[in-house]
Amino acid sequence: MKFLTSATRAKLIILTLLLSSCASVQQQAFDLSQYQQLSGKTIGIVQVAAPAAESHYSGQIGLLNYAIIAAFNRDLDSHLKTLSFSDYDHIAEGISDLMSDQGLHAKLIEPPIDFDIGKHFKPPVQGKSRLPLAQIKDAGQFDYLLVIRLSKIGTTRPYHGPTPLEAPQAIATVDGELINTKTKAIHWHQKITTLKIIDQPWDQAQSHYPNVDKALFLAQEEAVRAITKSLMTAEYREAL
């Protein structure tokens, strides 16, 4: 039996995502002029290790209320921490292959960088990245770094004090930056968040939250699809 290489498998995953229905998010695609600027340049592609999924809260919440809410969500959080996200795990590998297909000198940097380093993935200052490039393996060997991060994954729910205002939703946020390694100037930046309604009943602790999982994996898949599509030229997408 002939087995697919990891690179081919990752490429097939990304292509499947690209050919499926579009996520309901806004994204700014690369245009040909941006790709022409990168012609002849070397691009290192690295992803930040995925964080543990968790429940997120919003609204008017005091410190005591946070403790009450956290206690209420203890079983949910314990379950969320057991999840892994295969679409995101293969994103950098798939993007590296697809950018190479478009004529760019792209190479995957492994392994993924620590999530703690990725916490520096903050809004740029005067157009420059705040990522500590010196802490990223082999960063200096490339003209540009494309860094992809799954910055938020889990559920989100609004509260007033300790009282929930509605059922939780699944949430996934993926960020991306293309950085000039010499100047730290940002050539491209994108942040995409997808939200998915969780089918009722959502609170199924004894059966391991199947409806939460379903919505969460779909949110993650759509965020990965959207960030990937935003890195492809319109011409390339049309040719798929």
C-alpha positions in Angstrom: 0.0 0.0 0.0 1.3 3.5 -0.9 1.1 6.0 1.9 0.9 9.8 1.4 3.7 11.9 2.6 2.9 14.4 5.4 3.5 17.3 2.9 1.0 15.8 0.4 -1.5 15.0 3.1 -1.3 18.6 4.4 -1.7 20.0 0.9 -4.8 17.9 0.3 -6.3 19.1 3.6 -5.8 22.7 2.7 -7.1 22.2 -0.9 -10.2 20.5 0.4 -10.8 23.5 2.7 -10.3 26.0 -0.1 -12.7 24.2 -2.3 -15.4 24.0 0.3 -17.9 26.7 1.2 -16.5 30.1 2.3 -16.4 31.2 5.9 -18.7 34.1 6.8 -15.7 36.4 7.7 -13.9 39.3 6.0 -10.5 38.6 4.6 -8.1 40.6 2.4 -6.5 38.5 -0.2 -3.0 39.0 -1.5 -2.8 40.6 -5.0 -0.3 39.9 -7.7 1.7 43.0 -7.0 2.4 41.8 -3.4 3.5 38.4 -4.8 5.7 40.1 -7.3 7.4 42.1 -4.5 8.3 38.7 -2.9 9.7 37.2 -6.1 13.2 36.0 -5.4 12.9 36.4 -1.7 13.0 33.6 0.9 10.0 33.1 3.2 10.1 31.1 6.3 6.7 29.8 7.4 6.2 29.1 11.1 3.1 28.5 13.2 2.6 29.1 16.9 1.7 26.0 18.9 -2.0 25.8 19.5 -3.3 26.9 23.0 -5.5 24.7 25.1 -9.2 25.4 24.3 -11.1 27.1 27.1 -14.3 29.0 27.9 -14.2 32.8 27.5 -16.4 35.3 29.1 -17.5 38.8 28.2 -19.7 41.5 29.8 -19.9 43.2 33.2 -18.1 40.6 35.4 -16.4 41.3 38.8 -13.6 39.3 40.3 -16.0 37.3 42.6 -18.3 36.6 39.6 -15.3 35.3 37.6 -14.7 32.8 40.4 -18.4 31.7 40.3 -18.5 31.4 36.5 -15.2 29.5 36.5 -16.6 27.0 39.0 -19.8 26.6 37.0 -17.7 25.9 33.8 -15.2 23.6 35.5 -16.4 20.4 33.7 -16.6 22.2 30.3 -13.1 23.6 30.7 -11.7 20.2 31.7 -13.2 18.7 28.5 -12.1 21.5 26.2 -8.5 21.0 27.4 -8.5 17.5 26.0 -9.2 18.6 22.4 -6.7 18.9 19.6 -7.3 20.6 16.2 -5.9 18.8 13.2 -6.8 21.5 10.6 -4.7 24.0 12.4 -1.9 21.5 13.1 -1.3 21.2 9.3 -1.9 24.9 8.3 1.7 26.0 8.0 2.7 22.9 6.0 -0.1 23.4 3.6 0.5 27.1 3.2 4.2 26.5 2.5 3.3 24.1 -0.3 0.7 26.4 -1.8 2.9 29.4 -1.8 5.6 27.4 -3.4 3.1 26.4 -6.1 2.7 30.1 -6.8 6.4 30.5 -7.5 7.6 31.8 -4.1 10.6 30.5 -2.2 8.7 29.3 0.9 10.0 26.8 3.5 8.4 25.4 6.6 10.2 26.1 9.9 9.7 23.3 12.4 8.8 22.7 15.2 6.0 25.2 16.0 7.1 28.0 18.3 5.9 28.2 21.9 2.6 29.8 22.5 4.3 32.1 25.1 6.4 33.6 22.3 3.2 34.0 20.3 1.7 36.2 23.0 3.9 39.0 21.5 1.6 38.8 18.5 0.1 42.2 19.2 -1.0 45.1 17.0 2.0 46.5 15.2 3.7 49.8 16.3 4.4 52.2 13.5 3.9 49.4 11.0 6.4 47.1 12.7 5.9 43.7 14.2 6.3 43.2 18.0 7.3 39.5 17.7 10.7 38.6 19.2 12.2 37.3 16.0 15.5 36.4 17.7 13.6 33.7 19.6 12.3 32.0 16.4 14.5 29.3 15.1 16.4 30.2 11.8 14.4 33.4 11.4 17.6 35.3 10.3 18.1 32.9 7.4 15.0 34.2 5.6 14.1 37.6 4.0 10.5 37.3 5.4 8.7 35.3 8.1 5.1 34.3 7.8 3.8 33.6 11.3 0.4 32.0 11.8 -1.2 31.7 15.3 -4.4 30.2 16.6 -4.9 32.9 19.3 -8.2 31.9 20.7 -10.2 28.6 20.6 -13.0 27.5 22.8 -16.4 28.9 23.8 -17.5 32.4 24.4 -20.5 33.6 26.5 -21.8 37.0 27.7 -22.6 37.6 31.3 -24.1 40.2 33.6 -22.5 39.5 36.9 -22.6 35.7 37.4 -25.7 35.4 35.2 -25.3 34.2 31.6 -27.2 36.3 29.0 -27.3 33.6 26.3 -26.0 30.2 25.4 -22.3 29.9 24.6 -21.0 29.9 21.1 -17.9 28.2 19.7 -15.1 30.7 18.8 -11.8 30.4 16.8 -9.4 33.2 16.0 -6.4 32.9 13.7 -3.8 35.7 13.2 -1.2 36.0 10.5 1.8 38.3 9.9 4.3 38.4 7.0 7.3 40.2 8.5 10.5 41.6 6.9 13.2 40.0 9.1 15.6 42.9 8.6 13.3 45.8 9.4 10.4 44.0 11.2 8.1 45.9 8.8 4.8 44.1 8.3 4.1 43.2 4.7 0.7 41.6 5.4 -1.4 41.2 8.5 -4.7 39.4 9.1 -6.9 38.4 12.0 -9.9 36.3 11.4 -12.5 35.2 14.0 -15.3 32.7 13.4 -18.3 32.1 15.7 -20.6 29.1 15.5 -23.9 28.5 17.2 -23.8 25.4 19.3 -26.8 23.1 18.8 -29.0 22.5 21.9 -28.6 21.0 24.3 -25.0 22.2 24.7 -24.5 21.2 28.3 -23.9 17.5 27.9 -21.1 16.8 30.4 -21.9 13.1 30.8 -21.6 12.5 27.0 -18.6 14.7 26.7 -20.2 17.8 25.0 -20.7 16.4 21.5 -22.6 19.6 20.3 -19.8 21.8 21.7 -17.2 19.8 19.9 -19.1 19.8 16.6 -19.4 23.6 16.6 -15.8 24.2 17.8 -14.2 22.0 15.1 -16.3 23.8 12.5 -15.3 27.2 13.8 -11.6 26.2 13.7 -11.9 24.7 10.2 -13.5 27.9 8.9 -10.9 30.2 10.5 -8.1 28.1 9.0 -9.8 28.1 5.6 -10.3 31.9 5.6 -6.7 32.8 6.6 -5.4 30.4 4.0 -7.6 31.9 1.2 -6.4 35.3 2.2 -2.9 34.4 1.3 -3.8 33.2 -2.2 -4.0 35.5 -5.2 -7.4 35.7 -6.8 -5.8 34.3 -10.0 -4.6 31.2 -8.1 -7.9 30.6 -6.4 -9.7 30.8 -9.7 -7.3 28.2 -11.1 -8.1 25.6 -8.4 
